[in-house]
Amino acid sequence: MATDVHAELPQSLKDLIENQELHAALEWLETNPPHLIADELARMDAVDAGVAFRLLDKDRALTVFEELEPVDQQQILEGLRDHSFLELVESMAPDDRARMLREAPAKVAKRVLAGLSTHERRMTSALLGYPEGSAGRYMTPEVVALAQDLTVQQALETVRSKGPHAETVYTLPVVDRGRRLTGIVELRELVLSAPDAMVSDLVVTEPAFAYAGDPAEQASRLMRETNDLNLPVVDSERRLVGLLTIDDAVEVIEAADTEDMARQSGASPWSGHYMATGVWRLARYRALWLSLLLVAATLTVSVTQLFEGTLEEVAALAMFIPMLIGAGGNAGAQAATACVRALAVGEVRGSDLFKVIWREARVGLVLGSLLAVLGLVVGTLFVNAKVAVVVAITLVLICAWAATIGGTMPLLAKRLRIDPAVVSAPMVTTLVDATGLVIYFLTAKAVMGV
Amino acid sequence: MATDVHAELPQSLKDLIENQELHAALEWLETNPPHLIADELARMDAVDAGVAFRLLDKDRALTVFEELEPVDQQQILEGLRDHSFLELVESMAPDDRARMLREAPAKVAKRVLAGLSTHERRMTSALLGYPEGSAGRYMTPEVVALAQDLTVQQALETVRSKGPHAETVYTLPVVDRGRRLTGIVELRELVLSAPDAMVSDLVVTEPAFAYAGDPAEQASRLMRETNDLNLPVVDSERRLVGLLTIDDAVEVIEAADTEDMARQSGASPWSGHYMATGVWRLARYRALWLSLLLVAATLTVSVTQLFEGTLEEVAALAMFIPMLIGAGGNAGAQAATACVRALAVGEVRGSDLFKVIWREARVGLVLGSLLAVLGLVVGTLFVNAKVAVVVAITLVLICAWAATIGGTMPLLAKRLRIDPAVVSAPMVTTLVDATGLVIYFLTAKAVMGV
């Protein structure tokens, strides 16, 4: 972030470790903040990152470790001896630990769980019991909950006694005798109130909450809407089981957006660091969709073959194929991306399907008419008026069709309970390529009678 | 979110207001939480939203208002009479108010500023003085700052006396006599410590911070990395001017991601709600790039014209054009999207240009070789072995070229200080379409000697 291209760039930690300049590396580590150290570690291979990590003093090591992504944490852990390994794992927050274990190979996971104290192991196993990607996986189970009949002073004493073990004390869930969630109190309210005031007067009843089985992304976006710092997480009987903290929610949102963007470009999402992922792995994440799309694109070969006669009679038609299907693909991709995002942030719902079709069809017609004017000019300049008319009409039809398809597919996916982001721009483009060619050749036949 | 397709969907607030069923609307408003009300208002036109808003009781009205986007806030305000208008505007947080004013027409802005108390007006004008999109625009100026030589008890008293006016008291910046930032203390530490402990023992020195002129997105992503709830914002002399709170940071990140996604699909970013934006406006946001890309795509027409001879001799070559440039476009879009995102979240820096070129060229070669196998099969099935070889070789070259271009362009943009997200997938696709055709025809000439 702060690092930019300078004439004399100071050497990066990566370079220093690679060149075995350990003393200089030590200096680098001492003069840089933990999040930058974590950034650098994420860019290095496992062995080098391990060396750099062992150069850190114990306190800083923990802070840096906490800022690493789960995959990187696991790499570092694998390289550590038993003693440091256990110390580090025991001091992690239970939710971070559970998340790391999810991505770790079974061998590492076993070693971690075996080394934990009973208390910590129990919490971690509980978190691991929730489905992947659920709010339960991301919540912290260490919560300071309050009874409703306390005074402010008593509540603050509870916070003082239980607070040191909790990840946050800023949102204090209020529970009844059956540990069912009845409200929340902000620490701020307690601090600003008279000691003999009653907690029940400060409590926010009917707070927003999530079930442990809810998708973590949904719970996180809810926090973004309600502006809460922490969201109570409850079980199916509304008993409090944890809190989703805002810093975890931000990570969930950022990861979900990264995933959506990868999907939108027709790549499989992955959780690694771009610079630390090998060429073969990068290729693997992209290969599946690329191959499927190529196979789907053979449809365009068939369509062209079908209309070979038309193409032979008016050879000039071939010249405009890339431009026309390109325009269709672009119009479709715009609509698909807009709808995928609107679904993700909750602006559009599954039930809006027909409204979206009607909107996008009109938007496509408007855009197509605009492009048709350009198409008339281009067609006339390169060939003749008759071909230009074919190009222009095709542009109107292709844009309306592409925008409609692009807007519809994510909503259909949503209704079929498939992640709408799977409807990638390349998928829409490929579909529009084949159908667009049919539109083009049929228009040519109609206008030119070939 | 919770609303899904049901057999008997309860009527939406929008429908109720449109059908003038105000009593039912009142019931709807009473039984739904503020963020869902805000969601519904955002989907309605200005007049209907105004009617619904005036049905809310005063306290709830403010909560709902705070959860609206700036554009929607401004719409609601315009419909209110002076008395309610002023009450609402005065009670807004200064940073939210400044953000709304930024998007409001001059007439509304004047009416707002004229109606404010001197104190509130001064804070709002100060925030408006920072450049658009800067951390200064998004921070809250109402901060409880502490002197370093206080005891915990004294510090808590400061919080109690100044806290009610501040947006947050969870992070307390520590400043010297010149109001320069020297550290931060968490309220949690104060609450959990003995009353006679010294603040200086609890302070985190050298905290992360942002300058008021820094881009808000950069500051927000820093908070995501450091997991801080609040980030001190300072002026050029490191004097404390405000705090960026995590809920604003989340909004900044979500808006930046929405913007990046729109750009990636070749549309101009806008801040409206998808369902509340008219067809003509939606079309306008997409028209510019779509037209530019069409004009750029005339390059493909020229290229095809240039190789007309080749195409006439081997007419079968035309059949594979859509498939080949489609594959190139997809490979380029994957690489571009991956690099744009890696730049946005800080995994890749401008200085990584050559490393990225080298990585993507190899990824492209791997992917191209994979597709070439499929291409050989498709080519042989549809035409003959010779054409199949041309198709296969073209796929290898086109994928390597497209991935390299896709990975390079965002980094070049970054180096030229252009937003890398402007390098959209359609832009890369269009560029690869034209150059890909050249590769195809040259390969055909070389292999078949036509």
Interface residues (C-beta under 8 A of the other chain):
Chain A: M1 T3 D4 V5 L9 P33 P34 H35 A38 D39 A42 R43 E66 E67 L156 V159 R160 G163 P164 T168 V169 Y170 L187 R188 V191 L192 E206 A208 Q218 R221 L222 M223 R224 E225 T226 N227 L229 I246 D247 A249 V250 E251 I253 E254 D257 T258 D260 M261 A262 Q264 S265 G266 A267 H273 Y274 M275 V279 W280 L282 A283 R286 A287 W289 L290 S291 L293 L294 V295 A297 T298 T300 V301 S302 T304 Q305 E308 L311 E312 A315 A318 M319 F320 I321 P322 M323 I325 G326 A327 G329 N330 A331 A333 Q334 A336 T337 A338 C339 V340 R341 A342 V345 G346 E347 V348 R349 G350 S351 D352 K355 R359 R362 V363 V366 L367 L370 L371 L374 G375 V378 F382 R415 A425 P426 T429 T430 D433 A434 L437
Chain B: M1 T3 D4 V5 L9 P33 P34 H35 A38 D39 A42 R43 E66 E67 L156 V159 R160 G163 P164 T168 V169 Y170 L187 R188 V191 L192 E206 A208 Q218 R221 L222 M223 R224 E225 T226 N227 L229 I246 D247 A249 V250 E251 I253 E254 D257 T258 D260 M261 A262 Q264 S265 G266 A267 H273 Y274 M275 V279 W280 L282 A283 R286 A287 W289 L290 S291 L293 L294 V295 A297 T298 T300 V301 S302 T304 Q305 E308 L311 E312 A315 A318 M319 F320 I321 P322 M323 I325 G326 A327 G329 N330 A331 A333 Q334 A336 T337 A338 C339 V340 R341 A342 V345 G346 E347 V348 R349 G350 S351 D352 K355 R359 R362 V363 V366 L367 L370 L371 L374 G375 V378 F382 R415 A425 P426 T429 T430 D433 A434 L437
